[in-house]
């Protein structure tokens, strides 16, 4: 009994830590699914595996330990679908985040079964892919897109004037609904030349700008 409790706690903590690592990377880029979402997905998937094993042990050999976790793999698609319906400039966004949530769920299933080596290996490869390929894709772009969220829709013109002073060259922009969903806020996609070396984090200090991230 004591060993089962220890194993349950260890696997649950591993799910929280790994889900948090993946979620923190997504949250740093201002994605809809952040740290809390990834932790809950990983922890929930882990719980399905542990519950399935517990029920199987209770029923003996008649139990199927893969039946409940198998539903996670397909069911998580409904959560991912809500992340890819947002379109900016006729371009579908959120595919990477949706795929990340699905991968996080499968990692949680592996942790629930105690397959730590596979879970850690996939986590390392997942984070490496996200970080390294993001840099590679940025190098191929001729333009850089910065998403800016403004807390007051009536302050857009004032923010644009401040951006003209902050950005050394001309830029184009498009106004969208805010990603945060906050009432009264507005989203702004600013397109600048890739050759412009600019610290995006400094834009967050501009009045009425909630946050600014590279797309």
PyMOL commands that place a pseudoatom at each C-alpha (Angstrom):
pseudoatom trace, name=CA, resn=UNK, resi=1, chain=A, elem=C, hetatm=0, pos=[0.000, 0.000, 0.000]
pseudoatom trace, name=CA, resn=UNK, resi=2, chain=A, elem=C, hetatm=0, pos=[2.796, 2.382, 0.952]
pseudoatom trace, name=CA, resn=UNK, resi=3, chain=A, elem=C, hetatm=0, pos=[4.653, 1.587, -2.271]
pseudoatom trace, name=CA, resn=UNK, resi=4, chain=A, elem=C, hetatm=0, pos=[1.527, 2.323, -4.329]
pseudoatom trace, name=CA, resn=UNK, resi=5, chain=A, elem=C, hetatm=0, pos=[1.073, 5.711, -2.629]
pseudoatom trace, name=CA, resn=UNK, resi=6, chain=A, elem=C, hetatm=0, pos=[4.731, 6.606, -3.229]
pseudoatom trace, name=CA, resn=UNK, resi=7, chain=A, elem=C, hetatm=0, pos=[4.501, 5.556, -6.878]
pseudoatom trace, name=CA, resn=UNK, resi=8, chain=A, elem=C, hetatm=0, pos=[1.303, 7.568, -7.380]
pseudoatom trace, name=CA, resn=UNK, resi=9, chain=A, elem=C, hetatm=0, pos=[2.816, 10.708, -5.847]
pseudoatom trace, name=CA, resn=UNK, resi=10, chain=A, elem=C, hetatm=0, pos=[6.046, 10.332, -7.845]
pseudoatom trace, name=CA, resn=UNK, resi=11, chain=A, elem=C, hetatm=0, pos=[4.250, 9.916, -11.172]
pseudoatom trace, name=CA, resn=UNK, resi=12, chain=A, elem=C, hetatm=0, pos=[1.878, 12.789, -10.447]
pseudoatom trace, name=CA, resn=UNK, resi=13, chain=A, elem=C, hetatm=0, pos=[4.747, 15.121, -9.516]
pseudoatom trace, name=CA, resn=UNK, resi=14, chain=A, elem=C, hetatm=0, pos=[6.624, 14.121, -12.670]
pseudoatom trace, name=CA, resn=UNK, resi=15, chain=A, elem=C, hetatm=0, pos=[3.528, 14.987, -14.723]
pseudoatom trace, name=CA, resn=UNK, resi=16, chain=A, elem=C, hetatm=0, pos=[3.277, 18.405, -13.053]
pseudoatom trace, name=CA, resn=UNK, resi=17, chain=A, elem=C, hetatm=0, pos=[6.981, 19.161, -13.611]
pseudoatom trace, name=CA, resn=UNK, resi=18, chain=A, elem=C, hetatm=0, pos=[7.096, 18.035, -17.247]
pseudoatom trace, name=CA, resn=UNK, resi=19, chain=A, elem=C, hetatm=0, pos=[3.759, 19.673, -18.069]
pseudoatom trace, name=CA, resn=UNK, resi=20, chain=A, elem=C, hetatm=0, pos=[5.038, 22.865, -16.450]
pseudoatom trace, name=CA, resn=UNK, resi=21, chain=A, elem=C, hetatm=0, pos=[8.270, 22.828, -18.473]
pseudoatom trace, name=CA, resn=UNK, resi=22, chain=A, elem=C, hetatm=0, pos=[6.422, 22.501, -21.761]
pseudoatom trace, name=CA, resn=UNK, resi=23, chain=A, elem=C, hetatm=0, pos=[3.743, 24.999, -20.730]
pseudoatom trace, name=CA, resn=UNK, resi=24, chain=A, elem=C, hetatm=0, pos=[6.262, 27.619, -19.627]
pseudoatom trace, name=CA, resn=UNK, resi=25, chain=A, elem=C, hetatm=0, pos=[7.834, 27.630, -23.095]
pseudoatom trace, name=CA, resn=UNK, resi=26, chain=A, elem=C, hetatm=0, pos=[4.417, 28.117, -24.715]
pseudoatom trace, name=CA, resn=UNK, resi=27, chain=A, elem=C, hetatm=0, pos=[3.405, 30.786, -22.175]
pseudoatom trace, name=CA, resn=UNK, resi=28, chain=A, elem=C, hetatm=0, pos=[6.637, 32.690, -22.828]
pseudoatom trace, name=CA, resn=UNK, resi=29, chain=A, elem=C, hetatm=0, pos=[5.473, 33.162, -26.423]
pseudoatom trace, name=CA, resn=UNK, resi=30, chain=A, elem=C, hetatm=0, pos=[2.022, 34.322, -25.356]
pseudoatom trace, name=CA, resn=UNK, resi=31, chain=A, elem=C, hetatm=0, pos=[0.192, 31.219, -26.578]
pseudoatom trace, name=CA, resn=UNK, resi=32, chain=A, elem=C, hetatm=0, pos=[-3.380, 30.466, -25.546]
pseudoatom trace, name=CA, resn=UNK, resi=33, chain=A, elem=C, hetatm=0, pos=[-2.419, 27.222, -23.802]
pseudoatom trace, name=CA, resn=UNK, resi=34, chain=A, elem=C, hetatm=0, pos=[0.125, 28.117, -21.138]
pseudoatom trace, name=CA, resn=UNK, resi=35, chain=A, elem=C, hetatm=0, pos=[1.632, 26.489, -18.079]
pseudoatom trace, name=CA, resn=UNK, resi=36, chain=A, elem=C, hetatm=0, pos=[-1.624, 25.708, -16.252]
pseudoatom trace, name=CA, resn=UNK, resi=37, chain=A, elem=C, hetatm=0, pos=[-3.240, 24.113, -19.309]
pseudoatom trace, name=CA, resn=UNK, resi=38, chain=A, elem=C, hetatm=0, pos=[-0.268, 21.855, -20.043]
pseudoatom trace, name=CA, resn=UNK, resi=39, chain=A, elem=C, hetatm=0, pos=[0.072, 20.833, -16.392]
pseudoatom trace, name=CA, resn=UNK, resi=40, chain=A, elem=C, hetatm=0, pos=[-3.606, 19.899, -16.190]
pseudoatom trace, name=CA, resn=UNK, resi=41, chain=A, elem=C, hetatm=0, pos=[-3.486, 17.972, -19.481]
pseudoatom trace, name=CA, resn=UNK, resi=42, chain=A, elem=C, hetatm=0, pos=[-0.365, 16.041, -18.471]
pseudoatom trace, name=CA, resn=UNK, resi=43, chain=A, elem=C, hetatm=0, pos=[-1.666, 15.372, -14.959]
pseudoatom trace, name=CA, resn=UNK, resi=44, chain=A, elem=C, hetatm=0, pos=[-5.087, 14.286, -16.223]
pseudoatom trace, name=CA, resn=UNK, resi=45, chain=A, elem=C, hetatm=0, pos=[-3.572, 11.927, -18.797]
pseudoatom trace, name=CA, resn=UNK, resi=46, chain=A, elem=C, hetatm=0, pos=[-1.267, 10.512, -16.124]
pseudoatom trace, name=CA, resn=UNK, resi=47, chain=A, elem=C, hetatm=0, pos=[-4.268, 9.911, -13.883]
pseudoatom trace, name=CA, resn=UNK, resi=48, chain=A, elem=C, hetatm=0, pos=[-6.092, 7.935, -16.584]
pseudoatom trace, name=CA, resn=UNK, resi=49, chain=A, elem=C, hetatm=0, pos=[-3.142, 5.548, -16.889]
pseudoatom trace, name=CA, resn=UNK, resi=50, chain=A, elem=C, hetatm=0, pos=[-2.830, 5.105, -13.131]
pseudoatom trace, name=CA, resn=UNK, resi=51, chain=A, elem=C, hetatm=0, pos=[-6.577, 4.597, -12.752]
pseudoatom trace, name=CA, resn=UNK, resi=52, chain=A, elem=C, hetatm=0, pos=[-6.587, 2.062, -15.580]
pseudoatom trace, name=CA, resn=UNK, resi=53, chain=A, elem=C, hetatm=0, pos=[-3.751, 0.094, -13.970]
pseudoatom trace, name=CA, resn=UNK, resi=54, chain=A, elem=C, hetatm=0, pos=[-5.445, 0.235, -10.560]
pseudoatom trace, name=CA, resn=UNK, resi=55, chain=A, elem=C, hetatm=0, pos=[-8.739, -1.049, -11.956]
pseudoatom trace, name=CA, resn=UNK, resi=56, chain=A, elem=C, hetatm=0, pos=[-6.934, -3.755, -13.942]
pseudoatom trace, name=CA, resn=UNK, resi=57, chain=A, elem=C, hetatm=0, pos=[-5.102, -4.950, -10.834]
pseudoatom trace, name=CA, resn=UNK, resi=58, chain=A, elem=C, hetatm=0, pos=[-8.366, -5.002, -8.924]
pseudoatom trace, name=CA, resn=UNK, resi=59, chain=A, elem=C, hetatm=0, pos=[-10.128, -7.043, -11.623]
pseudoatom trace, name=CA, resn=UNK, resi=60, chain=A, elem=C, hetatm=0, pos=[-7.206, -9.319, -12.368]
pseudoatom trace, name=CA, resn=UNK, resi=61, chain=A, elem=C, hetatm=0, pos=[-6.260, -10.285, -15.909]
pseudoatom trace, name=CA, resn=UNK, resi=62, chain=A, elem=C, hetatm=0, pos=[-9.709, -9.408, -17.245]
pseudoatom trace, name=CA, resn=UNK, resi=63, chain=A, elem=C, hetatm=0, pos=[-8.967, -5.663, -17.143]
pseudoatom trace, name=CA, resn=UNK, resi=64, chain=A, elem=C, hetatm=0, pos=[-7.654, -3.804, -20.202]
pseudoatom trace, name=CA, resn=UNK, resi=65, chain=A, elem=C, hetatm=0, pos=[-5.053, -1.273, -19.049]
pseudoatom trace, name=CA, resn=UNK, resi=66, chain=A, elem=C, hetatm=0, pos=[-5.115, 0.559, -22.395]
pseudoatom trace, name=CA, resn=UNK, resi=67, chain=A, elem=C, hetatm=0, pos=[-8.844, 1.180, -22.722]
pseudoatom trace, name=CA, resn=UNK, resi=68, chain=A, elem=C, hetatm=0, pos=[-9.154, 4.422, -20.702]
pseudoatom trace, name=CA, resn=UNK, resi=69, chain=A, elem=C, hetatm=0, pos=[-5.842, 6.060, -21.822]
pseudoatom trace, name=CA, resn=UNK, resi=70, chain=A, elem=C, hetatm=0, pos=[-6.731, 5.297, -25.453]
pseudoatom trace, name=CA, resn=UNK, resi=71, chain=A, elem=C, hetatm=0, pos=[-9.600, 7.757, -25.156]
pseudoatom trace, name=CA, resn=UNK, resi=72, chain=A, elem=C, hetatm=0, pos=[-7.168, 10.503, -24.096]
pseudoatom trace, name=CA, resn=UNK, resi=73, chain=A, elem=C, hetatm=0, pos=[-5.301, 10.343, -27.407]
pseudoatom trace, name=CA, resn=UNK, resi=74, chain=A, elem=C, hetatm=0, pos=[-8.490, 10.913, -29.409]
pseudoatom trace, name=CA, resn=UNK, resi=75, chain=A, elem=C, hetatm=0, pos=[-10.334, 13.063, -26.873]
pseudoatom trace, name=CA, resn=UNK, resi=76, chain=A, elem=C, hetatm=0, pos=[-7.558, 15.635, -26.561]
pseudoatom trace, name=CA, resn=UNK, resi=77, chain=A, elem=C, hetatm=0, pos=[-8.294, 16.570, -30.169]
pseudoatom trace, name=CA, resn=UNK, resi=78, chain=A, elem=C, hetatm=0, pos=[-11.365, 18.485, -29.025]
pseudoatom trace, name=CA, resn=UNK, resi=79, chain=A, elem=C, hetatm=0, pos=[-9.176, 20.669, -26.822]
pseudoatom trace, name=CA, resn=UNK, resi=80, chain=A, elem=C, hetatm=0, pos=[-6.661, 21.179, -29.616]
pseudoatom trace, name=CA, resn=UNK, resi=81, chain=A, elem=C, hetatm=0, pos=[-9.377, 22.111, -32.106]
pseudoatom trace, name=CA, resn=UNK, resi=82, chain=A, elem=C, hetatm=0, pos=[-10.252, 25.165, -30.042]
pseudoatom trace, name=CA, resn=UNK, resi=83, chain=A, elem=C, hetatm=0, pos=[-6.698, 26.452, -30.455]
pseudoatom trace, name=CA, resn=UNK, resi=84, chain=A, elem=C, hetatm=0, pos=[-6.512, 26.394, -34.252]
pseudoatom trace, name=CA, resn=UNK, resi=85, chain=A, elem=C, hetatm=0, pos=[-9.756, 28.094, -35.271]
pseudoatom trace, name=CA, resn=UNK, resi=86, chain=A, elem=C, hetatm=0, pos=[-8.317, 31.598, -34.809]
pseudoatom trace, name=CA, resn=UNK, resi=87, chain=A, elem=C, hetatm=0, pos=[-7.236, 33.080, -38.152]
pseudoatom trace, name=CA, resn=UNK, resi=88, chain=A, elem=C, hetatm=0, pos=[-5.014, 36.095, -38.640]
pseudoatom trace, name=CA, resn=UNK, resi=89, chain=A, elem=C, hetatm=0, pos=[-4.716, 37.460, -42.172]
pseudoatom trace, name=CA, resn=UNK, resi=90, chain=A, elem=C, hetatm=0, pos=[-6.224, 34.230, -43.590]
pseudoatom trace, name=CA, resn=UNK, resi=91, chain=A, elem=C, hetatm=0, pos=[-3.508, 32.175, -41.903]
pseudoatom trace, name=CA, resn=UNK, resi=92, chain=A, elem=C, hetatm=0, pos=[-4.366, 29.393, -39.487]
pseudoatom trace, name=CA, resn=UNK, resi=93, chain=A, elem=C, hetatm=0, pos=[-2.524, 29.760, -36.199]
pseudoatom trace, name=CA, resn=UNK, resi=94, chain=A, elem=C, hetatm=0, pos=[-2.181, 27.592, -33.132]
pseudoatom trace, name=CA, resn=UNK, resi=95, chain=A, elem=C, hetatm=0, pos=[-1.263, 24.318, -34.852]
pseudoatom trace, name=CA, resn=UNK, resi=96, chain=A, elem=C, hetatm=0, pos=[2.007, 24.015, -32.937]
pseudoatom trace, name=CA, resn=UNK, resi=97, chain=A, elem=C, hetatm=0, pos=[0.272, 24.704, -29.632]
pseudoatom trace, name=CA, resn=UNK, resi=98, chain=A, elem=C, hetatm=0, pos=[-2.443, 22.138, -30.397]
pseudoatom trace, name=CA, resn=UNK, resi=99, chain=A, elem=C, hetatm=0, pos=[0.167, 19.533, -31.349]
pseudoatom trace, name=CA, resn=UNK, resi=100, chain=A, elem=C, hetatm=0, pos=[2.063, 20.378, -28.169]
pseudoatom trace, name=CA, resn=UNK, resi=101, chain=A, elem=C, hetatm=0, pos=[-0.997, 19.786, -25.998]
pseudoatom trace, name=CA, resn=UNK, resi=102, chain=A, elem=C, hetatm=0, pos=[-1.569, 16.417, -27.703]
pseudoatom trace, name=CA, resn=UNK, resi=103, chain=A, elem=C, hetatm=0, pos=[2.080, 15.438, -27.160]
pseudoatom trace, name=CA, resn=UNK, resi=104, chain=A, elem=C, hetatm=0, pos=[1.860, 16.549, -23.526]
pseudoatom trace, name=CA, resn=UNK, resi=105, chain=A, elem=C, hetatm=0, pos=[-1.126, 14.243, -23.068]
pseudoatom trace, name=CA, resn=UNK, resi=106, chain=A, elem=C, hetatm=0, pos=[0.780, 11.255, -24.467]
pseudoatom trace, name=CA, resn=UNK, resi=107, chain=A, elem=C, hetatm=0, pos=[3.698, 12.070, -22.166]
pseudoatom trace, name=CA, resn=UNK, resi=108, chain=A, elem=C, hetatm=0, pos=[1.267, 12.090, -19.251]
pseudoatom trace, name=CA, resn=UNK, resi=109, chain=A, elem=C, hetatm=0, pos=[-0.035, 8.658, -20.277]
pseudoatom trace, name=CA, resn=UNK, resi=110, chain=A, elem=C, hetatm=0, pos=[3.546, 7.338, -20.356]
pseudoatom trace, name=CA, resn=UNK, resi=111, chain=A, elem=C, hetatm=0, pos=[4.256, 8.769, -16.901]
pseudoatom trace, name=CA, resn=UNK, resi=112, chain=A, elem=C, hetatm=0, pos=[1.109, 7.151, -15.551]
pseudoatom trace, name=CA, resn=UNK, resi=113, chain=A, elem=C, hetatm=0, pos=[2.420, 3.765, -16.676]
pseudoatom trace, name=CA, resn=UNK, resi=114, chain=A, elem=C, hetatm=0, pos=[5.813, 4.508, -15.122]
pseudoatom trace, name=CA, resn=UNK, resi=115, chain=A, elem=C, hetatm=0, pos=[7.623, 4.811, -18.457]
pseudoatom trace, name=CA, resn=UNK, resi=116, chain=A, elem=C, hetatm=0, pos=[9.895, 7.607, -17.229]
pseudoatom trace, name=CA, resn=UNK, resi=117, chain=A, elem=C, hetatm=0, pos=[12.692, 7.131, -19.782]
pseudoatom trace, name=CA, resn=UNK, resi=118, chain=A, elem=C, hetatm=0, pos=[10.351, 7.534, -22.739]
pseudoatom trace, name=CA, resn=UNK, resi=119, chain=A, elem=C, hetatm=0, pos=[8.545, 10.491, -21.161]
pseudoatom trace, name=CA, resn=UNK, resi=120, chain=A, elem=C, hetatm=0, pos=[11.768, 12.377, -20.397]
pseudoatom trace, name=CA, resn=UNK, resi=121, chain=A, elem=C, hetatm=0, pos=[13.278, 11.591, -23.823]
pseudoatom trace, name=CA, resn=UNK, resi=122, chain=A, elem=C, hetatm=0, pos=[10.195, 12.868, -25.660]
pseudoatom trace, name=CA, resn=UNK, resi=123, chain=A, elem=C, hetatm=0, pos=[10.087, 15.983, -23.450]
pseudoatom trace, name=CA, resn=UNK, resi=124, chain=A, elem=C, hetatm=0, pos=[13.706, 16.828, -24.285]
pseudoatom trace, name=CA, resn=UNK, resi=125, chain=A, elem=C, hetatm=0, pos=[13.104, 16.260, -28.005]
pseudoatom trace, name=CA, resn=UNK, resi=126, chain=A, elem=C, hetatm=0, pos=[9.866, 18.250, -27.873]
pseudoatom trace, name=CA, resn=UNK, resi=127, chain=A, elem=C, hetatm=0, pos=[11.461, 21.310, -26.256]
pseudoatom trace, name=CA, resn=UNK, resi=128, chain=A, elem=C, hetatm=0, pos=[14.513, 21.057, -28.529]
pseudoatom trace, name=CA, resn=UNK, resi=129, chain=A, elem=C, hetatm=0, pos=[12.284, 20.945, -31.613]
pseudoatom trace, name=CA, resn=UNK, resi=130, chain=A, elem=C, hetatm=0, pos=[10.220, 23.931, -30.500]
pseudoatom trace, name=CA, resn=UNK, resi=131, chain=A, elem=C, hetatm=0, pos=[13.232, 26.105, -29.639]
pseudoatom trace, name=CA, resn=UNK, resi=132, chain=A, elem=C, hetatm=0, pos=[15.663, 25.151, -32.424]
pseudoatom trace, name=CA, resn=UNK, resi=133, chain=A, elem=C, hetatm=0, pos=[13.187, 25.056, -35.298]
pseudoatom trace, name=CA, resn=UNK, resi=134, chain=A, elem=C, hetatm=0, pos=[11.629, 28.334, -34.164]
pseudoatom trace, name=CA, resn=UNK, resi=135, chain=A, elem=C, hetatm=0, pos=[15.042, 29.976, -34.557]
pseudoatom trace, name=CA, resn=UNK, resi=136, chain=A, elem=C, hetatm=0, pos=[15.546, 28.310, -37.953]
pseudoatom trace, name=CA, resn=UNK, resi=137, chain=A, elem=C, hetatm=0, pos=[12.160, 29.515, -39.188]
pseudoatom trace, name=CA, resn=UNK, resi=138, chain=A, elem=C, hetatm=0, pos=[12.848, 33.055, -37.983]
pseudoatom trace, name=CA, resn=UNK, resi=139, chain=A, elem=C, hetatm=0, pos=[16.082, 33.126, -40.007]
pseudoatom trace, name=CA, resn=UNK, resi=140, chain=A, elem=C, hetatm=0, pos=[14.180, 32.208, -43.169]
pseudoatom trace, name=CA, resn=UNK, resi=141, chain=A, elem=C, hetatm=0, pos=[11.621, 34.974, -42.759]
pseudoatom trace, name=CA, resn=UNK, resi=142, chain=A, elem=C, hetatm=0, pos=[12.074, 38.237, -44.654]
pseudoatom trace, name=CA, resn=UNK, resi=143, chain=A, elem=C, hetatm=0, pos=[9.777, 40.013, -42.207]
pseudoatom trace, name=CA, resn=UNK, resi=144, chain=A, elem=C, hetatm=0, pos=[9.131, 39.774, -38.492]
pseudoatom trace, name=CA, resn=UNK, resi=145, chain=A, elem=C, hetatm=0, pos=[5.618, 39.775, -37.045]
pseudoatom trace, name=CA, resn=UNK, resi=146, chain=A, elem=C, hetatm=0, pos=[5.092, 41.122, -33.545]
pseudoatom trace, name=CA, resn=UNK, resi=147, chain=A, elem=C, hetatm=0, pos=[1.798, 40.631, -31.760]
pseudoatom trace, name=CA, resn=UNK, resi=148, chain=A, elem=C, hetatm=0, pos=[0.904, 43.483, -29.412]
pseudoatom trace, name=CA, resn=UNK, resi=149, chain=A, elem=C, hetatm=0, pos=[-2.082, 43.533, -27.095]
pseudoatom trace, name=CA, resn=UNK, resi=150, chain=A, elem=C, hetatm=0, pos=[-3.480, 46.923, -26.091]
pseudoatom trace, name=CA, resn=UNK, resi=151, chain=A, elem=C, hetatm=0, pos=[-5.678, 47.226, -23.005]
pseudoatom trace, name=CA, resn=UNK, resi=152, chain=A, elem=C, hetatm=0, pos=[-7.847, 50.023, -24.440]
pseudoatom trace, name=CA, resn=UNK, resi=153, chain=A, elem=C, hetatm=0, pos=[-9.210, 50.020, -28.005]
pseudoatom trace, name=CA, resn=UNK, resi=154, chain=A, elem=C, hetatm=0, pos=[-9.476, 53.817, -27.930]
pseudoatom trace, name=CA, resn=UNK, resi=155, chain=A, elem=C, hetatm=0, pos=[-5.715, 54.142, -27.365]
pseudoatom trace, name=CA, resn=UNK, resi=156, chain=A, elem=C, hetatm=0, pos=[-4.633, 52.438, -30.609]
pseudoatom trace, name=CA, resn=UNK, resi=157, chain=A, elem=C, hetatm=0, pos=[-3.597, 55.678, -32.336]
pseudoatom trace, name=CA, resn=UNK, resi=158, chain=A, elem=C, hetatm=0, pos=[-1.536, 56.769, -29.339]
pseudoatom trace, name=CA, resn=UNK, resi=159, chain=A, elem=C, hetatm=0, pos=[0.227, 53.404, -29.230]
pseudoatom trace, name=CA, resn=UNK, resi=160, chain=A, elem=C, hetatm=0, pos=[0.929, 53.545, -32.980]
pseudoatom trace, name=CA, resn=UNK, resi=161, chain=A, elem=C, hetatm=0, pos=[2.537, 56.970, -32.576]
pseudoatom trace, name=CA, resn=UNK, resi=162, chain=A, elem=C, hetatm=0, pos=[4.725, 55.569, -29.812]
pseudoatom trace, name=CA, resn=UNK, resi=163, chain=A, elem=C, hetatm=0, pos=[5.669, 52.619, -32.023]
pseudoatom trace, name=CA, resn=UNK, resi=164, chain=A, elem=C, hetatm=0, pos=[6.721, 55.016, -34.801]
pseudoatom trace, name=CA, resn=UNK, resi=165, chain=A, elem=C, hetatm=0, pos=[9.179, 56.536, -32.349]
pseudoatom trace, name=CA, resn=UNK, resi=166, chain=A, elem=C, hetatm=0, pos=[10.407, 53.130, -31.124]
pseudoatom trace, name=CA, resn=UNK, resi=167, chain=A, elem=C, hetatm=0, pos=[10.765, 51.364, -34.490]
pseudoatom trace, name=CA, resn=UNK, resi=168, chain=A, elem=C, hetatm=0, pos=[13.510, 52.913, -36.695]
pseudoatom trace, name=CA, resn=UNK, resi=169, chain=A, elem=C, hetatm=0, pos=[11.865, 52.070, -40.045]
pseudoatom trace, name=CA, resn=UNK, resi=170, chain=A, elem=C, hetatm=0, pos=[8.335, 52.070, -41.440]
pseudoatom trace, name=CA, resn=UNK, resi=171, chain=A, elem=C, hetatm=0, pos=[6.052, 49.177, -40.562]
pseudoatom trace, name=CA, resn=UNK, resi=172, chain=A, elem=C, hetatm=0, pos=[2.624, 47.813, -41.424]
pseudoatom trace, name=CA, resn=UNK, resi=173, chain=A, elem=C, hetatm=0, pos=[-0.008, 46.663, -38.974]
pseudoatom trace, name=CA, resn=UNK, resi=174, chain=A, elem=C, hetatm=0, pos=[-3.348, 44.903, -38.732]
pseudoatom trace, name=CA, resn=UNK, resi=175, chain=A, elem=C, hetatm=0, pos=[-5.921, 45.054, -35.955]
pseudoatom trace, name=CA, resn=UNK, resi=176, chain=A, elem=C, hetatm=0, pos=[-7.513, 41.869, -34.610]
pseudoatom trace, name=CA, resn=UNK, resi=177, chain=A, elem=C, hetatm=0, pos=[-9.572, 40.655, -31.693]
pseudoatom trace, name=CA, resn=UNK, resi=178, chain=A, elem=C, hetatm=0, pos=[-7.363, 40.220, -28.600]
pseudoatom trace, name=CA, resn=UNK, resi=179, chain=A, elem=C, hetatm=0, pos=[-5.935, 36.750, -27.990]
pseudoatom trace, name=CA, resn=UNK, resi=180, chain=A, elem=C, hetatm=0, pos=[-6.557, 37.129, -24.272]
pseudoatom trace, name=CA, resn=UNK, resi=181, chain=A, elem=C, hetatm=0, pos=[-10.271, 37.656, -24.878]
pseudoatom trace, name=CA, resn=UNK, resi=182, chain=A, elem=C, hetatm=0, pos=[-10.340, 40.585, -22.448]
pseudoatom trace, name=CA, resn=UNK, resi=183, chain=A, elem=C, hetatm=0, pos=[-13.232, 42.942, -23.088]
pseudoatom trace, name=CA, resn=UNK, resi=184, chain=A, elem=C, hetatm=0, pos=[-12.125, 46.360, -24.306]
pseudoatom trace, name=CA, resn=UNK, resi=185, chain=A, elem=C, hetatm=0, pos=[-8.688, 45.144, -25.400]
pseudoatom trace, name=CA, resn=UNK, resi=186, chain=A, elem=C, hetatm=0, pos=[-7.475, 44.904, -28.988]
pseudoatom trace, name=CA, resn=UNK, resi=187, chain=A, elem=C, hetatm=0, pos=[-4.757, 42.900, -30.743]
pseudoatom trace, name=CA, resn=UNK, resi=188, chain=A, elem=C, hetatm=0, pos=[-2.242, 44.392, -33.145]
pseudoatom trace, name=CA, resn=UNK, resi=189, chain=A, elem=C, hetatm=0, pos=[-0.009, 42.522, -35.610]
pseudoatom trace, name=CA, resn=UNK, resi=190, chain=A, elem=C, hetatm=0, pos=[2.970, 44.715, -36.471]
pseudoatom trace, name=CA, resn=UNK, resi=191, chain=A, elem=C, hetatm=0, pos=[5.099, 43.628, -39.457]
pseudoatom trace, name=CA, resn=UNK, resi=192, chain=A, elem=C, hetatm=0, pos=[8.661, 44.948, -39.527]
pseudoatom trace, name=CA, resn=UNK, resi=193, chain=A, elem=C, hetatm=0, pos=[11.700, 44.249, -41.688]
pseudoatom trace, name=CA, resn=UNK, resi=194, chain=A, elem=C, hetatm=0, pos=[13.672, 41.249, -40.452]
pseudoatom trace, name=CA, resn=UNK, resi=195, chain=A, elem=C, hetatm=0, pos=[16.910, 43.243, -40.622]
pseudoatom trace, name=CA, resn=UNK, resi=196, chain=A, elem=C, hetatm=0, pos=[15.714, 45.510, -37.820]
pseudoatom trace, name=CA, resn=UNK, resi=197, chain=A, elem=C, hetatm=0, pos=[17.391, 44.424, -34.600]
pseudoatom trace, name=CA, resn=UNK, resi=198, chain=A, elem=C, hetatm=0, pos=[14.761, 45.135, -31.986]
pseudoatom trace, name=CA, resn=UNK, resi=199, chain=A, elem=C, hetatm=0, pos=[14.167, 44.032, -28.415]
pseudoatom trace, name=CA, resn=UNK, resi=200, chain=A, elem=C, hetatm=0, pos=[10.474, 43.116, -28.371]
pseudoatom trace, name=CA, resn=UNK, resi=201, chain=A, elem=C, hetatm=0, pos=[10.336, 43.021, -24.572]
pseudoatom trace, name=CA, resn=UNK, resi=202, chain=A, elem=C, hetatm=0, pos=[10.940, 46.786, -24.415]
pseudoatom trace, name=CA, resn=UNK, resi=203, chain=A, elem=C, hetatm=0, pos=[7.556, 47.377, -26.087]
pseudoatom trace, name=CA, resn=UNK, resi=204, chain=A, elem=C, hetatm=0, pos=[5.807, 46.069, -22.973]
pseudoatom trace, name=CA, resn=UNK, resi=205, chain=A, elem=C, hetatm=0, pos=[6.919, 49.207, -21.147]
pseudoatom trace, name=CA, resn=UNK, resi=206, chain=A, elem=C, hetatm=0, pos=[4.900, 51.397, -23.541]
pseudoatom trace, name=CA, resn=UNK, resi=207, chain=A, elem=C, hetatm=0, pos=[1.739, 52.738, -21.924]
pseudoatom trace, name=CA, resn=UNK, resi=208, chain=A, elem=C, hetatm=0, pos=[-1.439, 50.737, -22.706]
pseudoatom trace, name=CA, resn=UNK, resi=209, chain=A, elem=C, hetatm=0, pos=[0.528, 47.768, -24.106]
pseudoatom trace, name=CA, resn=UNK, resi=210, chain=A, elem=C, hetatm=0, pos=[-0.230, 44.666, -22.032]
pseudoatom trace, name=CA, resn=UNK, resi=211, chain=A, elem=C, hetatm=0, pos=[2.369, 42.434, -23.706]
pseudoatom trace, name=CA, resn=UNK, resi=212, chain=A, elem=C, hetatm=0, pos=[4.294, 42.058, -26.961]
pseudoatom trace, name=CA, resn=UNK, resi=213, chain=A, elem=C, hetatm=0, pos=[5.580, 38.773, -28.415]
pseudoatom trace, name=CA, resn=UNK, resi=214, chain=A, elem=C, hetatm=0, pos=[7.119, 37.578, -31.669]
pseudoatom trace, name=CA, resn=UNK, resi=215, chain=A, elem=C, hetatm=0, pos=[4.759, 35.486, -33.780]
for i in range(1, 215): cmd.bond("trace and resi %d" % i, "trace and resi %d" % (i + 1))
show_as sticks, trace
zoom trace
